[in-house]
């Protein structure tokens, strides 16, 4: 017995999960400010951490 290299749905290993329809494809949101958000989040976390440490 040969198995296909790529299954249609890798998560459907259990018999119950095989009966479910595949999950809908959600397009990835395009956002150009991910770097700015990450920087501001990191800066805020750094500021809160050290302000609680020293004050």
Backbone as a chain_set.jsonl record, in Angstrom:
{"seq": "XXXXXXXXXXXXXXXXXXXXXXXXXXXXXXXXXXXXXXXXXXXXXXXXXXXXXXX", "coords": {"N": [[0.843, -1.176, 0.0], [0.643, 2.116, -0.926], [1.292, 5.375, 0.218], [0.148, 8.664, -0.29], [2.36, 11.432, -0.731], [1.647, 13.998, 0.027], [-1.005, 14.861, 1.941], [-4.487, 15.738, 1.639], [-5.473, 17.12, 3.808], [-3.629, 17.553, 6.471], [-4.222, 17.74, 9.164], [-6.391, 16.141, 9.531], [-6.346, 13.491, 10.837], [-7.712, 11.838, 12.561], [-10.645, 9.772, 12.536], [-13.108, 11.141, 13.021], [-12.402, 13.801, 12.543], [-11.861, 13.667, 9.863], [-14.345, 13.66, 8.746], [-15.213, 16.245, 8.951], [-15.609, 19.419, 7.279], [-12.953, 21.09, 5.437], [-11.073, 23.766, 7.001], [-11.982, 27.233, 6.469], [-10.239, 29.288, 4.123], [-8.442, 32.033, 5.106], [-7.564, 35.147, 4.03], [-4.358, 36.634, 4.444], [-3.874, 39.495, 6.414], [-2.782, 42.523, 5.147], [-0.448, 44.589, 6.36], [1.385, 47.45, 6.787], [2.619, 48.558, 8.97], [3.793, 46.878, 10.839], [6.409, 46.702, 11.852], [6.659, 49.117, 13.206], [4.69, 48.887, 15.161], [5.689, 46.673, 16.594], [8.096, 47.753, 17.539], [7.114, 49.862, 19.192], [5.637, 48.387, 21.055], [7.664, 46.837, 22.211], [9.25, 48.876, 23.271], [7.476, 50.002, 25.143], [7.116, 47.816, 26.879], [9.734, 47.498, 27.819], [10.072, 49.983, 29.088], [8.063, 49.908, 31.11], [8.928, 47.68, 32.572], [11.51, 48.457, 33.562], [10.852, 50.816, 34.865], [9.266, 49.922, 36.953], [11.134, 48.454, 38.26], [13.061, 50.289, 39.196], [11.628, 52.296, 40.52]], "CA": [[0.0, 0.0, 0.0], [1.422, 3.341, -1.013], [0.647, 6.558, 0.768], [0.507, 9.898, -0.978], [3.302, 12.241, 0.03], [0.948, 15.149, 0.568], [-2.418, 14.596, 2.175], [-5.305, 16.911, 1.397], [-5.597, 17.836, 5.062], [-2.764, 16.86, 7.421], [-4.828, 17.73, 10.486], [-7.513, 15.204, 9.58], [-5.843, 12.153, 11.073], [-8.717, 11.097, 13.305], [-11.824, 9.547, 11.681], [-14.105, 12.198, 13.176], [-11.92, 15.013, 11.882], [-11.95, 13.46, 8.417], [-15.713, 13.934, 8.304], [-15.451, 17.679, 8.983], [-15.111, 20.128, 6.097], [-11.699, 21.781, 5.723], [-11.284, 25.127, 7.5], [-11.969, 28.232, 5.397], [-8.985, 30.01, 3.922], [-8.551, 33.442, 5.457], [-6.404, 35.853, 3.469], [-3.54, 37.334, 5.429], [-4.059, 40.942, 6.407], [-1.578, 43.238, 4.74], [-0.265, 45.75, 7.215], [2.732, 47.956, 6.605], [3.175, 49.145, 10.188], [4.123, 45.833, 11.81], [7.667, 47.025, 12.505], [6.424, 50.228, 14.136], [3.945, 48.335, 16.31], [6.599, 45.844, 17.381], [9.014, 48.65, 18.235], [6.411, 50.549, 20.275], [5.309, 47.405, 22.079], [8.915, 46.505, 22.915], [9.649, 50.048, 24.049], [6.576, 50.117, 26.29], [7.426, 46.736, 27.818], [11.015, 47.848, 28.435], [9.85, 51.119, 29.987], [7.297, 49.454, 32.277], [9.758, 46.778, 33.365], [12.556, 49.164, 34.291], [10.282, 51.807, 35.787], [8.844, 49.223, 38.175], [12.328, 47.955, 38.942], [13.79, 51.369, 39.844], [10.781, 53.205, 41.31]], "C": [[0.89, 1.241, 0.0], [0.611, 4.505, -0.484], [1.089, 7.766, -0.038], [1.443, 10.722, -0.106], [2.626, 13.426, 0.686], [-0.518, 14.786, 0.707], [-3.205, 15.875, 1.904], [-5.444, 17.751, 2.655], [-4.812, 17.071, 6.119], [-3.393, 16.765, 8.813], [-5.933, 16.708, 10.628], [-7.006, 13.783, 9.743], [-6.855, 11.264, 11.772], [-9.954, 10.902, 12.425], [-12.902, 10.623, 11.812], [-13.682, 13.464, 12.458], [-11.945, 14.884, 10.37], [-13.339, 13.79, 7.891], [-16.011, 15.425, 8.259], [-14.959, 18.331, 7.694], [-13.796, 20.831, 6.429], [-11.967, 23.201, 6.197], [-11.233, 26.132, 6.354], [-10.623, 28.934, 5.322], [-9.226, 31.487, 4.197], [-7.342, 34.153, 4.876], [-5.661, 36.625, 4.554], [-3.732, 38.837, 5.296], [-2.731, 41.612, 6.063], [-1.494, 44.509, 5.574], [1.19, 46.192, 7.108], [3.373, 48.479, 7.867], [3.507, 48.091, 11.251], [5.415, 46.145, 12.55], [7.485, 48.138, 13.531], [5.681, 49.728, 15.366], [4.856, 47.505, 17.207], [7.581, 46.711, 18.165], [8.322, 49.333, 19.411], [6.034, 49.593, 21.398], [6.545, 47.03, 22.888], [9.375, 47.67, 23.792], [8.783, 50.189, 25.295], [6.867, 49.036, 27.325], [8.737, 47.014, 28.55], [10.837, 48.96, 29.454], [9.118, 50.692, 31.252], [8.154, 48.568, 33.172], [10.785, 47.541, 34.192], [12.009, 50.253, 35.198], [9.778, 51.145, 37.062], [10.038, 48.705, 38.946], [13.011, 49.074, 39.748], [12.924, 52.248, 40.733], [9.911, 52.471, 42.273]], "O": [[1.781, 1.379, 0.838], [-0.595, 4.603, -0.711], [2.253, 7.881, -0.422], [1.328, 10.71, 1.12], [2.997, 13.817, 1.792], [-1.188, 14.449, -0.269], [-2.645, 16.971, 1.938], [-5.525, 18.977, 2.572], [-5.281, 16.045, 6.612], [-3.126, 15.818, 9.553], [-6.373, 16.431, 11.744], [-7.222, 12.95, 8.862], [-6.843, 10.048, 11.581], [-10.282, 11.79, 11.638], [-13.542, 10.98, 10.823], [-14.506, 14.131, 11.833], [-12.042, 15.889, 9.665], [-13.496, 14.158, 6.726], [-16.963, 15.84, 7.598], [-14.003, 17.854, 7.083], [-13.547, 21.139, 7.595], [-12.986, 23.787, 5.833], [-10.521, 25.915, 5.374], [-9.958, 29.143, 6.337], [-10.102, 32.11, 3.596], [-6.207, 33.798, 5.195], [-6.268, 37.192, 5.462], [-3.749, 39.376, 4.189], [-1.691, 41.288, 6.636], [-2.357, 45.383, 5.498], [2.109, 45.399, 7.314], [4.556, 48.817, 7.857], [3.499, 48.398, 12.443], [5.516, 45.883, 13.749], [8.089, 48.103, 14.603], [6.012, 50.107, 16.49], [4.803, 47.618, 18.432], [7.865, 46.429, 19.329], [8.875, 49.382, 20.509], [6.106, 49.957, 22.572], [6.478, 46.919, 24.112], [9.832, 47.469, 24.917], [9.295, 50.464, 26.38], [6.865, 49.313, 28.524], [8.839, 46.793, 29.756], [11.384, 48.893, 30.555], [9.513, 51.076, 32.353], [8.11, 48.693, 34.396], [10.919, 47.3, 35.392], [12.636, 50.586, 36.204], [9.852, 51.739, 38.138], [9.963, 48.534, 40.163], [13.486, 48.833, 40.858], [13.455, 52.897, 41.634], [9.142, 53.091, 43.008]]}, "num_chains": 1, "name": "protein.A"}
